[in-house]
Amino acid sequence: MTTEPDHRFNRPRILKGVAWAAVLLVCWGIVIYHKSSSRQVQAVPSAESTPNRGTPASANIYSEPLILATLKNRSIVESSGLSASLTTPGIYWTHNDSGDGPFLYAFDAAGASRGVWEVPEVTATDWEDIAAGPGPEAGKSYLYIGDIGDNNESRSEIVVYRVPEPTVMPEDASSTKAKPQRTEVAEVFRFRYPDSKHNAETLLVHPQTGNLYIVTKALLDSTGIYEAAAPLAAGPTTTLKRIGTLNVPSKVGGLVTGGSISPDGTRVALCDYLQAYELMLPQNSSTFDVIWKQPFAVISLGQRSQGEAITYRLDGRALLATSEGRFSPIIQVARR
């Protein structure tokens, strides 16, 4: 850990700290209202014309949120990322936010622990999201782990780890954080932004191309979309490419906390502390990147204490979400 210089008289940092405190108070007030209301709260988009304008009515694409179970593993205290397993249908991967070691937790839709894996020879500075996708070996699934959090916007580079996805066996359920299984040694990909430093909690991997996307968590700046095209290069730090800006129809601005690309590569789901948002690729589109300009469907996820993780079910017919806190609910919204 490096020693930070004294910023007591750094006015930009003080102002930014005040701004963050203000938005957290606003979010807390919204959450309290959201929990106390008998109806589902949905964001009403601005009347301004923006590329990603959405309407609450578009949430009718999905059913009402259903709590499938709660996470049973006591070691999962801040489920910050979520991904459906590609090697073991019905299994999901999550990890804790900053403060935990380099551990991956497997669980099923009933919330039962299906094992714990340690990623060897890596650090967990601020793991924020996870995605399963293709990699260098055709027909093989890989897990991408995004060490991309940067609340102080001070990191000179961010890191994504890639490991072959373990196949989860019944006997793995006995593994724990104290006695974990071990993944293969991770490939390490280092990235920098082309403009300035950003905080981010959303990592996406395209299921066919393997292209990697990071969506920033914005307060004072616009929500940016950054891309690293496959094949990814380990070793030297790679500069990400900024490919667009999102205008999320949310009451909490651009505080995007998680995301996922559907297994068929035609939809993108994002979430914030309150709800989810989905973009859909137009039919007969020749390029995936046009998806970032489509209108959002606004999807209720019900009540979560602090939602930071979302993923598509393996069949693409439902979204699953978790929340921070021990024994988090596993929430599902199924496509109608």
C-alpha positions as CSV (number, residue, x, y, z in Angstrom):
1,M,0.0,0.0,0.0
2,T,1.4,3.4,-1.0
3,T,1.1,6.5,1.3
4,E,-1.3,9.1,-0.1
5,P,-0.1,12.7,0.0
6,D,-2.0,15.1,2.3
7,H,-5.1,16.4,0.4
8,R,-6.6,18.4,3.2
9,F,-6.3,21.6,1.3
10,N,-7.0,20.2,-2.2
11,R,-10.2,22.0,-3.1
12,P,-11.2,19.8,-6.1
13,R,-11.0,16.7,-3.9
14,I,-13.0,18.4,-1.2
15,L,-15.7,19.4,-3.6
16,K,-15.8,16.0,-5.2
17,G,-16.0,14.4,-1.7
18,V,-19.0,16.7,-0.9
19,A,-20.6,15.8,-4.2
20,W,-20.2,12.1,-3.5
21,A,-21.7,12.6,0.0
22,A,-24.6,14.4,-1.5
23,V,-25.4,11.7,-4.1
24,L,-25.1,9.0,-1.5
25,L,-27.6,10.9,0.7
26,V,-29.9,11.1,-2.3
27,C,-29.5,7.4,-3.1
28,W,-30.2,6.5,0.5
29,G,-33.4,8.6,0.5
30,I,-34.5,6.9,-2.7
31,V,-33.8,3.4,-1.3
32,I,-35.8,4.2,1.8
33,Y,-38.7,5.4,-0.3
34,H,-38.3,2.4,-2.5
35,K,-38.5,0.0,0.4
36,S,-41.4,1.8,2.1
37,S,-43.6,2.0,-1.0
38,S,-46.0,-0.8,-1.8
39,R,-45.5,-0.3,-5.5
40,Q,-42.3,-0.9,-7.6
41,V,-40.4,2.3,-8.2
42,Q,-39.3,2.9,-11.8
43,A,-37.2,5.7,-13.2
44,V,-39.0,8.2,-15.4
45,P,-36.8,9.4,-18.2
46,S,-36.0,13.0,-18.9
47,A,-38.1,14.8,-21.5
48,E,-34.9,15.8,-23.2
49,S,-34.0,14.0,-26.4
50,T,-31.1,11.6,-25.7
51,P,-29.7,8.7,-27.6
52,N,-30.6,6.2,-24.9
53,R,-34.0,7.4,-23.8
54,G,-36.2,4.7,-22.3
55,T,-39.7,4.4,-21.0
56,P,-41.0,2.5,-17.9
57,A,-43.6,0.8,-20.1
58,S,-40.8,-1.1,-21.8
59,A,-40.3,-3.0,-18.5
60,N,-43.3,-5.1,-19.5
61,I,-40.8,-7.2,-21.5
62,Y,-40.0,-8.9,-18.1
63,S,-42.1,-10.4,-15.4
64,E,-42.3,-9.1,-11.8
65,P,-39.1,-9.8,-9.8
66,L,-39.1,-13.1,-8.0
67,I,-36.8,-14.0,-5.1
68,L,-35.5,-17.5,-5.9
69,A,-33.4,-18.0,-2.7
70,T,-30.7,-16.4,-0.6
71,L,-27.0,-16.9,-0.8
72,K,-26.1,-19.5,1.9
73,N,-22.3,-19.0,2.0
74,R,-21.5,-16.7,4.9
75,S,-18.3,-15.7,3.2
76,I,-20.2,-13.9,0.5
77,V,-20.8,-10.5,2.2
78,E,-20.6,-8.1,-0.8
79,S,-21.7,-9.8,-4.0
80,S,-20.2,-7.3,-6.4
81,G,-20.1,-9.3,-9.7
82,L,-22.2,-12.1,-11.1
83,S,-22.0,-14.5,-14.1
84,A,-23.7,-17.6,-15.3
85,S,-21.3,-20.5,-15.7
86,L,-20.8,-21.7,-19.3
87,T,-19.2,-25.0,-18.2
88,T,-21.7,-26.1,-15.6
89,P,-25.3,-25.1,-16.4
90,G,-27.3,-23.9,-13.4
91,I,-24.2,-22.6,-11.6
92,Y,-23.3,-19.0,-11.0
93,W,-20.1,-17.2,-10.1
94,T,-19.7,-14.2,-7.8
95,H,-17.0,-12.5,-5.7
96,N,-16.8,-9.9,-3.0
97,D,-16.0,-6.3,-3.3
98,S,-12.8,-4.8,-2.1
99,G,-11.5,-6.2,1.2
100,D,-11.7,-9.8,0.3
101,G,-8.9,-12.0,-1.1
102,P,-8.8,-13.3,-4.7
103,F,-11.7,-15.7,-4.3
104,L,-14.5,-16.9,-6.6
105,Y,-17.7,-18.3,-5.1
106,A,-19.9,-20.8,-7.0
107,F,-23.6,-21.2,-6.1
108,D,-26.8,-22.6,-7.6
109,A,-30.2,-21.1,-8.1
110,A,-31.2,-22.4,-4.7
111,G,-28.4,-20.3,-3.1
112,A,-26.4,-23.3,-2.0
113,S,-22.7,-23.0,-2.0
114,R,-21.1,-25.1,-4.8
115,G,-17.5,-24.4,-3.9
116,V,-14.8,-21.7,-3.5
117,W,-11.9,-21.1,-5.7
118,E,-8.8,-19.0,-5.1
119,V,-7.1,-17.4,-8.1
120,P,-3.4,-17.9,-7.4
121,E,-0.6,-15.2,-7.7
122,V,-3.0,-12.3,-8.1
123,T,-4.2,-9.4,-5.9
124,A,-7.8,-8.2,-5.3
125,T,-7.5,-4.5,-5.1
126,D,-11.1,-3.7,-6.0
127,W,-12.8,-6.6,-7.8
128,E,-16.1,-5.2,-9.2
129,D,-17.4,-7.5,-11.9
130,I,-17.0,-10.9,-13.5
131,A,-18.0,-12.3,-17.0
132,A,-17.7,-15.7,-18.7
133,G,-16.7,-15.7,-22.3
134,P,-14.4,-17.0,-25.0
135,G,-10.7,-16.9,-25.0
136,P,-7.6,-18.1,-26.8
137,E,-8.6,-21.7,-27.0
138,A,-11.7,-22.3,-29.2
139,G,-14.6,-24.0,-27.6
140,K,-13.3,-23.3,-24.1
141,S,-14.9,-21.0,-21.5
142,Y,-12.9,-18.4,-19.5
143,L,-13.7,-16.2,-16.6
144,Y,-12.8,-12.5,-16.8
145,I,-12.4,-10.8,-13.4
146,G,-12.5,-7.0,-13.4
147,D,-10.2,-5.3,-10.9
148,I,-11.5,-2.0,-12.1
149,G,-12.9,-0.2,-9.1
150,D,-11.3,3.2,-8.4
151,N,-13.4,5.3,-6.0
152,N,-10.7,8.0,-5.7
153,E,-9.9,7.9,-9.4
154,S,-6.2,7.6,-8.6
155,R,-5.2,4.3,-10.3
156,S,-2.8,4.7,-13.2
157,E,-4.0,1.4,-14.6
158,I,-6.8,-1.1,-14.0
159,V,-6.5,-4.9,-14.3
160,V,-8.6,-7.7,-15.8
161,Y,-7.7,-11.3,-14.9
162,R,-8.6,-14.2,-17.2
163,V,-8.6,-17.9,-16.1
164,P,-10.1,-21.0,-17.7
165,E,-13.5,-21.5,-16.1
166,P,-13.5,-24.5,-13.7
167,T,-16.1,-27.2,-14.2
168,V,-18.0,-27.4,-10.9
169,M,-18.3,-30.9,-9.6
170,P,-20.6,-32.1,-6.7
171,E,-17.6,-32.8,-4.5
172,D,-16.4,-29.1,-4.9
173,A,-19.3,-28.0,-2.6
174,S,-17.2,-28.9,0.4
175,S,-14.5,-26.4,-0.4
176,T,-14.5,-23.1,1.6
177,K,-12.6,-19.8,1.8
178,A,-10.4,-21.4,4.4
179,K,-9.8,-24.5,2.2
180,P,-10.4,-23.4,-1.3
181,Q,-9.9,-25.1,-4.7
182,R,-7.4,-23.3,-7.0
183,T,-8.0,-22.1,-10.5
184,E,-5.2,-22.2,-13.1
185,V,-2.8,-19.3,-13.0
186,A,-4.4,-16.2,-14.4
187,E,-3.4,-14.2,-17.5
188,V,-3.1,-10.5,-16.5
189,F,-4.3,-7.7,-18.7
190,R,-3.5,-4.1,-17.8
191,F,-5.4,-1.2,-19.2
192,R,-5.4,2.6,-19.0
193,Y,-8.1,5.0,-20.2
194,P,-7.4,7.2,-23.1
195,D,-8.7,10.4,-21.5
196,S,-8.6,10.4,-17.6
197,K,-9.0,8.1,-14.7
198,H,-12.4,6.6,-14.0
199,N,-14.2,4.5,-11.4
200,A,-15.9,1.5,-13.0
201,E,-18.0,-1.5,-11.7
202,T,-19.1,-3.0,-15.0
203,L,-17.2,-5.5,-17.1
204,L,-18.7,-7.1,-20.2
205,V,-17.3,-9.7,-22.6
206,H,-18.9,-10.4,-25.9
207,P,-19.9,-14.1,-26.1
208,Q,-18.8,-14.5,-29.7
209,T,-16.0,-12.0,-30.4
210,G,-14.4,-11.9,-27.0
211,N,-14.2,-8.1,-27.1
212,L,-14.1,-6.6,-23.6
213,Y,-16.1,-3.6,-22.6
214,I,-15.9,-1.4,-19.4
215,V,-18.7,1.0,-18.5
216,T,-17.7,3.7,-16.1
217,K,-19.6,4.6,-12.9
218,A,-20.1,8.4,-13.4
219,L,-21.1,11.1,-11.0
220,L,-19.7,14.3,-12.3
221,D,-18.8,13.0,-15.8
222,S,-20.7,11.2,-18.5
223,T,-21.0,7.4,-18.4
224,G,-18.4,6.2,-20.8
225,I,-18.1,2.9,-22.7
226,Y,-14.6,1.7,-23.3
227,E,-13.5,-1.3,-25.5
228,A,-10.5,-3.6,-25.7
229,A,-10.8,-5.6,-28.9
230,A,-9.9,-9.3,-28.9
231,P,-7.4,-10.9,-28.9
232,L,-6.3,-9.3,-25.6
233,A,-2.6,-8.7,-25.1
234,A,-1.0,-9.7,-21.8
235,G,2.1,-7.8,-20.7
236,P,2.3,-4.2,-21.7
237,T,-0.5,-1.8,-20.6
238,T,-3.1,-1.3,-23.3
239,T,-5.0,1.9,-23.9
240,L,-8.7,1.3,-24.0
241,K,-10.8,2.8,-26.8
242,R,-13.7,5.1,-25.9
243,I,-16.6,4.1,-28.1
244,G,-19.5,6.0,-26.7
245,T,-21.5,7.5,-23.9
246,L,-24.6,6.2,-22.2
247,N,-27.6,8.3,-21.0
248,V,-29.2,6.0,-18.4
249,P,-32.8,6.9,-17.5
250,S,-32.1,6.7,-13.8
251,K,-32.9,8.7,-10.6
252,V,-29.3,8.2,-9.5
253,G,-27.6,9.4,-12.7
254,G,-24.9,7.2,-14.3
255,L,-24.1,5.2,-11.2
256,V,-23.9,1.9,-13.2
257,T,-22.9,-0.9,-10.9
258,G,-23.0,-4.1,-13.0
259,G,-23.7,-5.5,-16.4
260,S,-23.9,-8.5,-18.7
261,I,-24.3,-9.4,-22.4
262,S,-26.9,-12.0,-23.3
263,P,-25.6,-15.4,-24.5
264,D,-26.6,-14.7,-28.1
265,G,-24.9,-11.3,-28.1
266,T,-28.1,-9.3,-28.9
267,R,-28.8,-7.6,-25.6
268,V,-27.0,-5.7,-22.9
269,A,-28.3,-5.5,-19.3
270,L,-27.0,-2.9,-16.9
271,C,-28.0,-2.2,-13.3
272,D,-27.6,0.5,-10.7
273,Y,-28.6,0.5,-7.0
274,L,-32.3,0.5,-7.8
275,Q,-33.2,-1.3,-11.0
276,A,-32.0,-2.6,-14.4
277,Y,-31.8,-1.3,-17.9
278,E,-31.6,-3.3,-21.2
279,L,-30.4,-2.4,-24.7
280,M,-31.4,-4.5,-27.7
281,L,-29.5,-4.9,-30.9
282,P,-31.6,-4.0,-34.0
283,Q,-32.4,-6.8,-36.3
284,N,-30.0,-7.4,-39.2
285,S,-27.4,-5.1,-37.6
286,S,-24.0,-5.6,-39.0
287,T,-22.0,-4.4,-35.9
288,F,-22.6,-4.9,-32.2
289,D,-21.5,-1.4,-31.3
290,V,-24.8,0.2,-32.6
291,I,-26.4,-1.4,-29.5
292,W,-25.0,1.5,-27.3
293,K,-27.3,4.0,-29.1
294,Q,-30.5,2.1,-28.6
295,P,-33.3,3.1,-26.2
296,F,-33.3,1.5,-22.7
297,A,-35.9,-0.8,-21.4
298,V,-36.3,-0.1,-17.7
299,I,-36.7,-3.2,-15.6
300,S,-37.7,-3.4,-11.9
301,L,-35.6,-5.7,-9.7
302,G,-37.6,-5.2,-6.6
303,Q,-36.0,-4.3,-3.3
304,R,-32.2,-4.7,-2.9
305,S,-30.2,-3.1,-0.1
306,Q,-27.3,-2.2,-2.5
307,G,-27.5,-3.9,-5.9
308,E,-24.2,-4.2,-7.7
309,A,-24.5,-7.4,-9.8
310,I,-26.6,-8.7,-12.7
311,T,-26.3,-11.5,-15.2
312,Y,-28.3,-13.3,-17.9
313,R,-29.4,-16.8,-17.2
314,L,-27.6,-19.3,-19.4
315,D,-30.6,-19.6,-21.7
316,G,-30.9,-15.8,-22.0
317,R,-34.6,-16.0,-21.0
318,A,-34.1,-14.3,-17.6
319,L,-32.0,-11.9,-15.6
320,L,-30.6,-12.7,-12.2
321,A,-29.4,-10.1,-9.7
322,T,-27.8,-10.1,-6.2
323,S,-27.2,-7.4,-3.6
324,E,-24.5,-6.6,-1.2
325,G,-24.8,-7.9,2.4
326,R,-24.6,-11.4,3.9
327,F,-27.4,-13.8,2.8
328,S,-28.3,-11.6,-0.2
329,P,-31.5,-12.5,-2.1
330,I,-31.1,-14.0,-5.6
331,I,-33.6,-12.1,-7.7
332,Q,-34.9,-13.3,-11.0
333,V,-36.9,-11.5,-13.7
334,A,-38.1,-13.7,-16.5
335,R,-38.7,-12.6,-20.1
336,R,-42.3,-12.7,-21.0
